[in-house]
Amino acid sequence: MAPLTSPPSEAARGGGGTAAASAGGDAAGLGRGRAAAFVAPALVLVAVFLVFPALWTLYLGTTDYRLTGLAASRPKFVGVQNYGDVLGDGDFHHSLWLTLQFVLGSAVIGQTLLGFAIAWVMRDRTGFVRRVVEALVLLAWILPGSVIAFLWIALLDRDGGTLNALLGTPGTAWLIDHPMACVIVFNVWHGTAFSMMLYGAALGNVPPSHLETARLAGASTFQTLRDAVLPRIRGHVLTSLLLISLWTFNDFTPFLITAGGPDRQSEIMSVYVYRTALGDGRLGFGAAISLIMILINLVIALVYLRALRERGRRASRQAVAA
């Protein structure tokens, strides 16, 4: 009879694999050459569509490069002059102010509140009604921008617009009299689906016992949301605010409705860059605006990330105290 032996230990079994991985240069045992071949296409795409445009924008921002003329063939280095001109440009200040209104009205307030409201109302619904509501909200999100722009122009048209027909206000030029209000409402309608889905998933993680306890204690809906729901989904709220704020700040779709008009009354930052760089042909100046937009995006992201980090620290301290 062969002597009984104990099965090899995990260390012994894994030793050969570890040695092979070390010899091959990676944990999967592919070898450095084959591993590099796998990631090379992704790296090429990142370099072509992200790294190169970013470096090219930095270069253009330091030149007087134009779309046509002598400056197009022989641009001159101007250093930080473009950035000083941008910061002193009244059109830039006006566009930045309109963009802040756009982000605050349509993203921070509109999409957040409407998305949460739909998720809250639909949380216990099942069947046909919930599927219809979710399908309609998602449809507004996934339709191409050109299609939804046409639909909203038809809705708000002065002469034969659907809204004027419903309200009995023929001849009201909504896109001319209230351009920023129109693009804010449009963006709320267009982008609420993301917040609705995020909050719907977050509310699914709230223990039903917390809501039942609040109901038995006689708490109002506002008190239930404040004391039982929001503390559980605060991280989701911050995540939603971060993403939709960045998306809205860089959104170009309103151009399809108002083209920044009338008289630049709805010329948000993305439209301002487009008009300056391509409409006026000042590519160097437009590149400087783009870099300033990137820095503003970075500040917005850092503010939200700091809030998320502070929330995580408080949660850790509470867990330790408990």
C-alpha positions as CSV (number, residue, x, y, z in Angstrom):
1,M,0.0,0.0,0.0
2,A,1.3,3.4,-0.9
3,P,2.0,5.7,2.0
4,L,-0.7,8.2,2.7
5,T,0.3,11.7,2.0
6,S,-1.4,15.0,2.8
7,P,-2.6,17.1,-0.1
8,P,-0.2,19.9,-1.1
9,S,-0.8,23.1,0.7
10,E,-2.1,26.2,-1.0
11,A,1.4,27.7,-0.9
12,A,2.8,24.6,-2.6
13,R,0.1,24.5,-5.2
14,G,0.4,28.2,-5.9
15,G,4.2,28.3,-5.9
16,G,4.5,27.0,-9.5
17,G,1.9,29.5,-10.7
18,T,3.7,32.3,-8.9
19,A,7.0,31.3,-10.3
20,A,5.5,31.0,-13.8
21,A,3.9,34.4,-13.4
22,S,7.1,35.9,-12.3
23,A,9.0,34.3,-15.2
24,G,6.3,35.4,-17.7
25,G,6.2,38.9,-16.3
26,D,2.4,39.1,-15.5
27,A,-0.1,37.3,-13.3
28,A,-2.1,35.9,-16.3
29,G,1.0,34.2,-17.7
30,L,0.7,36.0,-21.1
31,G,4.2,37.5,-21.1
32,R,5.0,41.1,-21.4
33,G,4.8,41.1,-25.2
34,R,1.4,39.5,-25.5
35,A,0.0,41.6,-22.7
36,A,1.2,44.8,-24.4
37,A,-0.4,43.6,-27.6
38,F,-3.8,43.2,-25.8
39,V,-3.8,46.8,-24.4
40,A,-2.1,48.5,-27.4
41,P,-5.4,49.2,-29.3
42,A,-6.9,50.8,-26.2
43,L,-3.8,52.9,-25.6
44,V,-3.8,54.0,-29.3
45,L,-7.4,55.1,-29.1
46,V,-6.8,57.0,-25.9
47,A,-3.7,58.7,-27.4
48,V,-5.5,59.6,-30.6
49,F,-8.8,60.8,-29.2
50,L,-7.8,62.1,-25.7
51,V,-4.1,62.8,-25.2
52,F,-3.3,64.3,-28.6
53,P,-6.4,66.7,-28.7
54,A,-5.6,67.8,-25.2
55,L,-2.0,68.6,-26.0
56,W,-3.0,70.3,-29.3
57,T,-5.5,72.5,-27.4
58,L,-2.8,73.5,-25.0
59,Y,-0.6,74.4,-27.9
60,L,-3.3,76.3,-29.8
61,G,-4.1,78.3,-26.6
62,T,-0.7,79.8,-26.7
63,T,-0.8,81.0,-30.3
64,D,-2.9,83.3,-32.5
65,Y,-3.9,80.4,-34.7
66,R,-6.9,81.2,-36.9
67,L,-9.1,79.2,-39.2
68,T,-8.2,81.2,-42.3
69,G,-5.7,83.8,-43.3
70,L,-1.9,84.1,-42.7
71,A,-2.3,83.1,-39.0
72,A,-3.6,79.7,-40.2
73,S,-0.4,78.9,-42.1
74,R,2.1,80.8,-39.8
75,P,0.6,81.1,-36.3
76,K,2.6,83.1,-33.8
77,F,3.4,82.2,-30.2
78,V,1.6,84.7,-27.9
79,G,2.0,82.9,-24.5
80,V,-0.7,83.6,-22.0
81,Q,-2.1,86.6,-23.9
82,N,-5.2,84.6,-25.0
83,Y,-6.1,83.7,-21.5
84,G,-5.8,87.3,-20.3
85,D,-8.0,88.3,-23.2
86,V,-10.6,85.7,-22.3
87,L,-10.8,86.7,-18.7
88,G,-11.2,90.3,-19.7
89,D,-13.9,89.6,-22.3
90,G,-17.4,90.7,-21.4
91,D,-18.9,88.0,-23.6
92,F,-17.0,85.3,-21.6
93,H,-18.4,86.7,-18.3
94,H,-21.9,86.8,-19.8
95,S,-21.6,83.2,-21.1
96,L,-20.2,81.9,-17.8
97,W,-23.1,83.5,-15.9
98,L,-25.7,81.9,-18.3
99,T,-23.9,78.6,-17.9
100,L,-24.1,78.7,-14.1
101,Q,-27.8,79.4,-14.4
102,F,-28.1,76.5,-16.8
103,V,-26.3,74.1,-14.5
104,L,-28.1,75.2,-11.4
105,G,-31.5,75.4,-12.9
106,S,-31.5,72.2,-15.1
107,A,-29.1,69.9,-13.3
108,V,-28.7,70.7,-9.6
109,I,-32.4,71.7,-9.1
110,G,-34.4,70.4,-12.0
111,Q,-33.0,67.0,-12.9
112,T,-32.2,66.2,-9.2
113,L,-35.7,67.0,-7.9
114,L,-37.7,65.6,-10.8
115,G,-35.6,62.4,-11.0
116,F,-35.9,61.8,-7.3
117,A,-39.7,62.6,-7.4
118,I,-40.3,60.1,-10.1
119,A,-38.2,57.4,-8.4
120,W,-40.0,58.1,-5.1
121,V,-43.5,57.9,-6.6
122,M,-42.6,54.8,-8.6
123,R,-40.7,52.9,-5.9
124,D,-43.7,50.7,-4.9
125,R,-45.5,50.7,-8.2
126,T,-45.4,47.6,-10.4
127,G,-46.9,46.6,-13.7
128,F,-48.1,48.7,-16.6
129,V,-48.0,52.2,-15.1
130,R,-44.3,51.9,-13.9
131,R,-43.2,50.5,-17.2
132,V,-44.9,53.3,-19.2
133,V,-43.4,56.1,-17.0
134,E,-39.9,54.7,-17.1
135,A,-40.1,54.1,-20.9
136,L,-41.2,57.7,-21.5
137,V,-38.5,59.1,-19.4
138,L,-35.8,56.9,-20.9
139,L,-37.1,57.7,-24.4
140,A,-36.4,61.4,-23.8
141,W,-32.9,60.5,-22.8
142,I,-31.9,58.2,-25.6
143,L,-33.4,60.0,-28.6
144,P,-30.8,61.8,-30.8
145,G,-30.2,65.5,-30.0
146,S,-31.3,66.6,-33.5
147,V,-34.6,64.7,-33.1
148,I,-35.5,66.2,-29.7
149,A,-34.5,69.6,-30.8
150,F,-36.9,69.4,-33.7
151,L,-39.7,68.2,-31.4
152,W,-39.1,71.2,-29.0
153,I,-39.0,73.7,-31.8
154,A,-42.3,72.4,-33.0
155,L,-43.6,72.6,-29.4
156,L,-42.5,76.2,-28.9
157,D,-43.0,77.6,-32.3
158,R,-44.6,81.0,-32.4
159,D,-47.2,80.4,-35.1
160,G,-48.2,76.7,-35.1
161,G,-46.5,75.5,-31.9
162,T,-48.2,72.9,-29.8
163,L,-47.7,74.8,-26.5
164,N,-49.4,77.9,-27.8
165,A,-52.3,75.8,-29.0
166,L,-52.7,74.1,-25.6
167,L,-52.4,77.3,-23.6
168,G,-54.5,79.4,-26.0
169,T,-51.6,82.0,-26.5
170,P,-51.2,82.3,-30.2
171,G,-48.2,84.3,-31.4
172,T,-46.2,83.9,-28.2
173,A,-42.5,83.5,-29.1
174,W,-41.2,81.4,-26.3
175,L,-37.7,80.9,-27.7
176,I,-37.3,84.6,-28.2
177,D,-39.0,86.0,-25.1
178,H,-37.7,83.3,-22.6
179,P,-34.7,81.6,-24.2
180,M,-32.9,80.5,-21.0
181,A,-36.0,79.2,-19.4
182,C,-36.8,77.2,-22.5
183,V,-33.3,75.5,-22.7
184,I,-33.4,74.9,-18.9
185,V,-36.8,73.2,-19.1
186,F,-35.7,71.3,-22.2
187,N,-32.6,70.0,-20.5
188,V,-34.5,68.9,-17.4
189,W,-36.9,66.9,-19.7
190,H,-34.0,65.5,-21.6
191,G,-31.7,64.4,-18.8
192,T,-33.9,63.4,-15.9
193,A,-33.7,59.7,-16.8
194,F,-30.2,59.3,-15.3
195,S,-31.2,60.7,-12.0
196,M,-34.4,58.7,-11.9
197,M,-32.5,55.4,-12.5
198,L,-29.8,56.3,-9.9
199,Y,-32.3,57.3,-7.2
200,G,-34.5,54.3,-8.0
201,A,-31.6,52.0,-7.3
202,A,-30.7,54.0,-4.2
203,L,-34.2,53.9,-2.8
204,G,-34.3,50.1,-3.3
205,N,-31.5,49.9,-0.7
206,V,-33.4,51.8,2.0
207,P,-34.7,49.2,4.5
208,P,-38.6,49.1,4.4
209,S,-38.5,48.8,8.2
210,H,-37.1,52.4,8.4
211,L,-40.0,53.7,6.3
212,E,-42.6,51.7,8.3
213,T,-41.1,53.0,11.6
214,A,-41.4,56.5,10.4
215,R,-45.0,56.0,9.3
216,L,-46.0,54.5,12.6
217,A,-44.3,57.4,14.4
218,G,-46.5,59.8,12.6
219,A,-43.7,61.4,10.5
220,S,-44.7,63.5,7.5
221,T,-43.4,62.7,4.1
222,F,-40.8,65.5,4.5
223,Q,-39.7,64.2,7.8
224,T,-39.4,60.7,6.4
225,L,-37.3,61.9,3.5
226,R,-35.1,64.0,5.8
227,D,-34.5,61.6,8.6
228,A,-34.9,58.1,7.1
229,V,-34.2,58.3,3.4
230,L,-31.7,61.0,2.6
231,P,-29.1,59.9,5.2
232,R,-29.1,56.5,3.4
233,I,-28.7,57.8,-0.1
234,R,-26.5,60.9,0.4
235,G,-23.7,59.3,-1.5
236,H,-25.9,58.6,-4.5
237,V,-27.1,62.2,-4.4
238,L,-23.6,63.5,-4.5
239,T,-22.6,61.1,-7.3
240,S,-25.7,62.2,-9.3
241,L,-25.0,65.9,-8.8
242,L,-21.3,65.5,-9.8
243,L,-22.1,63.7,-13.1
244,I,-25.1,65.7,-14.2
245,S,-23.3,69.0,-13.3
246,L,-20.3,68.1,-15.5
247,W,-22.5,66.8,-18.3
248,T,-24.7,69.9,-18.3
249,F,-21.8,72.4,-18.1
250,N,-20.4,70.9,-21.3
251,D,-23.7,70.3,-23.1
252,F,-24.0,71.6,-26.6
253,T,-27.6,70.4,-27.4
254,P,-29.2,73.8,-26.6
255,F,-27.5,75.2,-29.6
256,L,-29.8,73.1,-31.8
257,I,-32.8,75.0,-30.3
258,T,-31.7,78.6,-29.9
259,A,-28.2,78.7,-31.5
260,G,-27.2,80.9,-28.5
261,G,-29.8,83.6,-29.4
262,P,-31.5,85.8,-29.5
263,D,-28.8,88.4,-29.1
264,R,-26.6,85.8,-27.2
265,Q,-29.3,85.5,-24.4
266,S,-28.8,81.7,-24.3
267,E,-25.1,81.5,-25.3
268,I,-23.8,79.1,-22.7
269,M,-20.1,78.2,-22.6
270,S,-20.1,75.4,-25.1
271,V,-21.9,77.6,-27.7
272,Y,-19.6,80.5,-26.9
273,V,-16.5,78.3,-27.7
274,Y,-18.2,77.1,-30.9
275,R,-19.0,80.6,-32.1
276,T,-15.6,81.9,-31.2
277,A,-13.5,79.1,-32.6
278,L,-15.4,78.1,-35.7
279,G,-17.8,81.0,-36.3
280,D,-15.2,83.7,-35.9
281,G,-12.3,81.5,-36.9
282,R,-10.2,82.3,-33.7
283,L,-9.0,78.9,-32.9
284,G,-6.3,80.0,-30.5
285,F,-8.7,82.1,-28.5
286,G,-11.3,79.3,-28.6
287,A,-8.7,76.8,-27.3
288,A,-7.9,79.1,-24.4
289,I,-11.6,79.2,-23.5
290,S,-11.7,75.4,-23.7
291,L,-8.8,75.1,-21.2
292,I,-10.5,77.5,-18.8
293,M,-13.7,75.3,-19.1
294,I,-11.6,72.2,-18.2
295,L,-10.3,74.0,-15.1
296,I,-13.8,74.9,-14.1
297,N,-14.9,71.3,-14.6
298,L,-12.0,70.3,-12.4
299,V,-13.0,72.7,-9.6
300,I,-16.6,71.3,-9.8
301,A,-15.3,67.7,-9.6
302,L,-13.0,68.5,-6.6
303,V,-15.8,70.1,-4.7
304,Y,-18.1,67.1,-5.0
305,L,-15.3,64.6,-4.4
306,R,-14.3,66.5,-1.3
307,A,-17.9,66.2,-0.1
308,L,-17.9,62.5,-0.8
309,R,-14.7,62.0,1.0
310,E,-16.0,63.9,4.1
311,R,-19.1,61.8,4.0
312,G,-17.0,58.6,4.0
313,R,-14.9,59.8,6.9
314,R,-18.0,60.6,9.0
315,A,-19.4,57.2,8.2
316,S,-16.2,55.6,9.3
317,R,-16.1,57.5,12.6
318,Q,-19.7,56.6,13.3
319,A,-19.0,52.9,12.6
320,V,-16.0,53.0,15.0
321,A,-18.1,54.7,17.7
322,A,-20.8,52.2,17.3
